[in-house]
Amino acid sequence: MTKADLVERAADAVGPRITKRDCGLVVDAFLDAVKDALERGEGIEIRGFGTFKVGSRKPRTARNPKTGEPVEVPARAAPVFQPSTLLRERVTRGNVSA
C-alpha cells in the first residue's frame, strides 16, 4: 500500500465532505508529525496499532560484499515500530497461509 492508497482509503471513509487533496494534507501532516517526533528522540504510541520509537544499534563489523574486507559500522539510532497485541493478533488471523 502506498501513500496514495492511504489517501484514497481516507477519502472513501470520510465521503464526499472532504476532498482527496485535503485527505492528502492530513496524511502528510500525520507522517510529518511522526518523523518530527522520532527526529527529536520521542516515541509515538497509537493505541490498538503500535508504537514508533527510536532504538539504538550497536557498533559492529560487517563485510564489503565486493571485496570481502571487514568494515566497521558505527553505533547509530534507528526507527523501530512495535505492533500492539491487537494488531499482531489481527495480522495472525488474516495470514492463515503463514
N, C-alpha and C positions, 0 to 999 in steps of 0.2 A: 504494500500500500504506500502510495506517495503522498506528499503534502497536498497535492491537487485532489487526490481521492478523499483525504480528510476534510478538505473544504467542501467538496461535493456532498459528503455524508452530513456535515453540519448544516449545510443549506437545505438539504432534504428534511432533516429533523426539525428545523425551525419553520419551514414552509415558506410561503411567498412574502412573509412580512419583512424578511431581511434578504438583501441581495448576496450573491456569491462573492462579490467584491468585499462586502462588509464582513462576511464569514471568513474570508481570507485574511482580513486585517486582524480579526480576533485570533485566528490560529497563529499568525505571525507574532502577535503580542504575547501569546502564551509561550511559544517557543523561545522568544527573546527573554522572557522572564526566567525561564528555566536556565538558559545559557548564562544570564547575568548572575543568578544565584550561585551556580556552580563555579563561575569565574571568581566570585568572592569567597569560595570555600564553604558555602552554605548548602544544606540539603533541602530537598523539597519532598514533602510527604503528601501523597494523594490517596486518601482512604479508599480501600477497595481496589486500588490499582497498583500502587507500589511506591518506592522511594528512590529518588535520584540523589546521589551524593558523590563526593569526591573521595576516592580511595588513593592509596599510595602504592606504587610499585617499587619493589626493592631493586637495587642495582644488580646487574647480572652480566655474565659473559655469554655472548652469542657468537655465531659464526657467520662470516661473509659467505653467502651461498655460492658465489662465483669462484672465490679463491680458497675457501675453507679456513681462512685465517680467523683467529679469535678477535672479537670486537667487544670492548667494554661498553655496556649500555648503562647510563647513569640512572639513579633513582628519579622518579617523576610522579606527578599527580595524574590521575586518570579518572574520567567519569565512570560511575558504576550505577547500574539500575538493579534494584532488588524488588522482584514482584511480590505483591501481597499474597497471602494464603488464598484469598478468594480468586485472584487472577490465576494463580498456579493451578488451583482445582479446576477452574473453567477450561484452561488450556488442556489439562489432562483429560477431562471428559470429552472435549472436542476432538482430540487427537487419538482416536481409537486404534489406528494402524501402527502407532509407535511402539 
